[in-house]
């Protein structure tokens, strides 16, 4: 199968290219930096420009896996920003290509409240559903995993930051009371499910993708610390303090952090039934963050 991957230079995207290239012809679309992953062909295409969809179509692919997304600067949902407009144009290109499409959305579509990021994901899902194209939507909940060797994404993943804090500090900052839940999914389990859906035939359905465990944020810190052989304690920091600091970092989006204490879980059973793949538990997969 010939697969076009958008967002191939991201953490999740690079791992998908690495996995899919074992048995398939993978074309990784990039704008600024070529994707250097063995077995993958880098293709320059600015998805935000007119004609991008036609260029994707000309690649002669069998399917598109749409992983590209601009997170920083998506705003609070009350007005359109440059980032939300870019995300819309990227989906324009994917739909114009007219190919079977897997869209990596987010479990944020279920969250209460509004953000530009959530609004964009909801709109993209609706447009793909209404397009008439064969499709699948897969929404990861807190993806994690190791860095791909010799690849560093431009955006630092939250679990990499958290593991680094566990290594270095006896007190690990956690937003709010630390009792809100997550269901971390290993990047291989998430990407493996996407690849299996492509191979079996896209079902025209949306799936949440989570790991086996539902954990509080405090429990996640303790699981990482235990795996690292460290004695660590969560340090609960008021959300307003984290939001202030985030405005000076390129790795955090303030409006996403504002919803960081929202419970976020994902029932893995429907996706497992569709693919035949059951996700591992966070306790079983956490060692990869420390290697």
Secondary structure as UniProt FT lines:
FT   STRAND          2..6
FT   TURN            7..9
FT   HELIX           11..20
FT   TURN            21..23
FT   STRAND          25..30
FT   TURN            38..39
FT   STRAND          40..44
FT   TURN            47..48
FT   TURN            50..51
FT   HELIX           52..58
FT   STRAND          63..66
FT   TURN            72..73
FT   HELIX           82..97
FT   STRAND          100..104
FT   HELIX           107..110
FT   HELIX           116..130
FT   STRAND          135..140
FT   STRAND          143..144
FT   TURN            149..150
FT   HELIX           158..168
FT   STRAND          171..175
FT   TURN            176..177
FT   STRAND          181..182
FT   STRAND          185..186
FT   HELIX           187..200
FT   STRAND          205..209
FT   STRAND          215..216
FT   HELIX           217..228
FT   STRAND          233..237
FT   HELIX           239..246
FT   TURN            247..248
FT   TURN            250..251
FT   HELIX           254..257
FT   TURN            258..261
FT   HELIX           269..275
FT   HELIX           282..285
FT   HELIX           286..289
//
